[in-house]
Amino acid sequence: PTPPSPPTPPSGFAFPSECTSTATHDAASGTLDYPAGSENYSNNEYACFFFSCPAKQATLTWTRFNTESGYDFVSAFPVSGNTAGSDAVLNEHSGTRLPANTVVEQDGIFVRFTSDGSETRTGFELDFVCSETLPTPPTPPTPPTPPTPPTTECPTPRVRKAWSLLSCAERDLYIAAVGRFHQDRKQDFDRVVNMHLQAGQYAHQTSAFLAW
């Protein structure tokens, strides 16, 4: 089968009108060193850069950073179509600490550099990579719940009651159970009676007496 055509990069990225300089980077990877060489950037700059990466994952890795802290800023914004989301700033930094990597899964990244009217520094450098978006790994299946181990405790413990405390229904059930035992298992019933006669009071302390 014919492979699908790669997505078309946004045509004519709409740079803000305030930009004093613009540059578009549409290669799969590259490096931006600003300003180029060993010179410092200028005062009152508003430099704009667009890193095109349609429908893929764009990553900026900052390798050098030196701007006037609190006054000269580098900001990064996600790009959708041919415009940048001005309210959705990803990074905004000044000073000498390297910003964290900037990652976007839309159509690219817009980077803006602004400087005030005094004091300049050596600027910044970054690596740009446009790569396929990694698929989200499937959620592993939930392991089955292990069976509950059998308990050795009686789920419905017996409650011993005096005959006078039994209800009429309980008395009838008891008499019917003993009658059924005598009817279906007469030989065992006779043995219980015989054991009771021979053991005397001791039989009253055994479970066998309950059946009798």
Disulfide bonds with the S-S distance in Angstrom:
Cys19-Cys48 1.91
Cys53-Cys130 2.02
